[in-house]
Amino acid sequence: MATLPVVPDDLTDAAKKDAATQRASGTGYGGPSFGASADVRDERRLEEKQLVKEASKRGLTLERRNAVRDRVLAEIPWWYSPYGHLAATTGIGLVVLVGSIYAIARLEPGVRWTDLLVIPAVVLLANYYEWRVHRDVLHKRFWPFEVIYDKHTPMHHMIYVEEDMAIRNVKEFRLVLIPAAGVLGIVLAAAPIAIGLAWLWSSAAGWLFLLTASLFMVSYEVLHLCYHAPATSWIGQRRLIEVLRAHHARHHDPRLMQRYNFNVTVPLFDWIMGTMAPERPERGGTEAEKAA
């Protein structure tokens, strides 16, 4: 990897911007802004902005992507456990799922058929939420969700592209999975809604809301990780994963990522909202590729 230029502390803002632009336009990479110290965070974010801008126009070379990957992996803390991360994120959802099933089984008089209407309603709501958050939070940087953007667009999307989606090391789980705290936050946000349903509708409806929401969340995590498994692996060769991965992989074209294929599970709201990416022609390229 090329030696990174050093930016002296006494440089003007314009000079720092020029230096960051030079690094972003070459193979150098100063490291992710996520988790960086305050004195370098703004500079790194400026560099990331330039990197994303260039990637959106022309795509990224393997050399540049490897530079980003190497620096990101180098900054993963020594204590990080990939399988512990997976167990924590899916485990939180599974605990809520099992707890909901147990509570429903003990209900008297049980579940009415009208309570079951909660299930499709939650699936539709969750699919929309997935689409909306992906489009407007993960790909647009604004307070107080800057850290979510920082971990997604200039990190996840600069490493994994349509033609090269696979993780190369289990440590890269950190670059694919939602942080455990984020999953816990989703559960805590869903709890008041479930309580409200239990009060306004029925206890069964409240528990079914939690059950469906947790199952959807676990499905999201597992499916997303499967999409980034090697295509030649056992799971990567399952037909369902191949079909869904193809949809998600189109989103990983840096020239399309800000406009298309925001659903990760089932592309229902991509279809409803008109954000399905054009299929790649057998010859030539997409409009974005021709314009690049």
N, C-alpha and C positions, 0 to 999 in steps of 0.2 A: 504494500500500500504506500502511496506517495507520502512524503513528509509534509506535515501540515504547516502552513505559514503561521508564524507567531504574530499576534496582534498586541502591540505594546499598550500599556494602560493609558498613555498620554495621547493616543490618537484621537482625532475628532470623530464625531458621529459619522460624518460622511466617509472618512477614511476607513472606519470600522465596517461600514456598509460595503465599501469597495472590496475590502479584504474577505468579508464573508461571501460576497458574490463570486470572487475568484475561487474560493474553496468549493462552493456549491457547484460551480460550472466545471470543475475538474473532478478528479477521483477522490480528493480529500474530503473528510467529514469530521466536524468538530465534536460530534457526539450528540445524543438526544437532549433536548431541553428538559424533558421529564426527569425530575430528580437531580437536575444540575444545581449548583450553588447559585445564589442570587447574582453574584458579580459576572457570571458568564451566561445566565439564562436568556437575557434579552438578545445577546449576540447570537446564541445558538438558534433562537427562534427566528431571527432574521435570516439566518443561513437556511433553516428548514423551509421558510416561506419561499426563498429563491429556489430551493431544491424541488419543492412541490410544483412551483410555477414552470420550471424547466421540464419536469417529468410530464406535466399535463400537456405540454406542447409537443414534445418529441419522444416521450418514453424514457427509459433508463437503460444504460448499458449494463452488462453483467458486472463489469469492473466497478461501476459506481454503486450498484446494489450490494456487492460484496463489501465495499468500504463501509456502507451503512450497517450491514449485518455484523461485521467484525467489531465495530465500535460499540454497537448496542449490546452485543453479547459480552463484551469486555466489562461493561458497566453493570451487569447483573450481579447482585451481591452474592458472596460465597455461601450464605446460608440458604439460598433459594432451593426449594425441593420441587421439581416438576410434578411428580406424582402426588406430593402433598398438596400442591396447588389444585390439581385436578380433583383430588378427593375432597378438598374444602369447598370448591365451587359447586360440584355436583352433589356433595354430601348435604349442604344446606338445603338444596332443593328437595333431595330425597327424604330428609328428615321431615320437612313440611308435608311432603306427599304422604308419607307413611302415617304421620300424625293425623292428617285429614281423613285418611281412609279409616283409621281406628276410631276417630270421633264419629264419623258417619255411621259406622257399623253399630255404635252404641245408642244412636238416636232413636227416640220413640216419638211418633209412630213410624219413623223411617223417612225415606225419600219419596216425595210425590213426583208424578211425571212432570209437573210444571217446574219443579226444582231443576230438572235436567236441562231446561232451556238456558240455564246459566252457562253450561259447557260450550255450546257454539258461540254464545255471546262473548265469552272470555277469549276464545280462540281468535275471533275477529278483532277484538280490542287489542289483544297482544300482538297480532300480526301487523296491525296499523301502528302500534307503539314502536315495534321493531323497525318498521319502515321509516317512521317520522324521526326517531332518535338517530338512526343511522344517517339519514340525509341531513338533518339540521343541527346535530350535536357532534357526531363523529367527524363530519366533513366541514364544519364551520366553527371557527374559533371565537368564543365569546365568554365573558365572565358569567357565572362562576365555574364553567365547565371546561376551562382551557386545558386542564390536565388530561381529560378524556380525548380531546382532539390531538394533543401532543403525542399520546400513545398510539393513536390510530393512523391519521393521515400521513404525517412525516416519518412514522416509524414502521408500522405494519404494512402500509401500502408502498413504501419505498423498498421493502425487502421482498415481498411476495407479489409477483405479477402473473398475468394470465398464463404464460407459457412455463412458469416456474413457481408453482404454488406450494410445493412440499417443504416441510420443515426438515432440516438436516441434522438436528440435535434435539434431544428431549428438553434441553434448557430453553428451547424456543417456545415451549408451552407458555412461557411468560409473555410472549409476543402475540399469542393467539387467544388465550383464555381471559375471561373477565376476572378482575381481581376479586378475591373472596369477599372483601368489604363491599364491593359493588353489588354482588349477589345478595348479601345480607341487607343492603340498602333497599333493593327491589322488594324483598320479602317484607321489610318493615313498612314500605310505602303501600304494599298491597293489603296489609293487615287492617287498616281503618276502613277500607272499602268492604272487606269481608265482614267486619263487624257491623257496618251499616246495612249490608244485605241481610245479615242474620236478624237485625232489629226490624227492618222494614218488610222483609219477605219471609224468610224462615231460617232456622239454624242450619238446615241441610244446604240451603242455597249459599250461605256464607262459607261453609266448609268446602262445597263444590267449587266455589270461586278460588279458594286457596289451592285446592287439589289441582285444578286445571292450570292455574298460573304457574305453579311449581313444576308441573310436568312439561309445560311449554318452555320454561326457563332451562330445565335440564336438557331438553331436546335441542335447544339453541346451542348450548355449550358443546354437547357431544357432536352434533352435526357439523358445527364450525371446525372443530378439531379434526373430524374425519375428512373434510374438504382439503385440509392442509396436510393430510397424511400422504405419503408417496402413492401415486396413481397405480403403481405395480404391487402395492401391499394387498393383503387379503381384503381389508375393509375398503380400500380404494377401488377395488374391482367389483364391488357390489353395484348392481344396476341402479338402485335408487340413489346411491352416493354419486355415481357417475353423472346422472342427470342433474341432480341438485348442484353438484360441484361445477358443472359447466356454466350454470347460471351465475354462480358466485364468482367464478373465474373471470367472466366478462367484466364484472365490476372491478376486478383487479388490473384491468388495463388502465394505466395512469391517465390516459387521455379520455377515459370514459367514467372514471370513478366518481366524479362530482355530479354526474347527471343520471346514471342508470344503475339498475339492479341493486336496490338497497335492502330488499328482503334477504335474509340468510336462511330461514327455514323453508317456507313455501312462498313462492313469489306472487301471492294473491294481490297484495296492494301495489306491487309493481305493475301488475296487469290493470288494476282498477285506476291507478293514478297516471298511467301512460309512461312509466319509467322503465319499461322493458328495453334493454339494449338491442340494437339491430344485430341480427345474426352475422357472424363473420362470413363473407363470401368465400367460395372455394378459391377464387382467383381475385387478385386485386386486394382491396382493403376497405375498411369502413370509411365513412365520410371523415371521421376524426383522423384516421390513419392517412388518408390522402392529403388532408390539410396539414399534417405534421411535416 
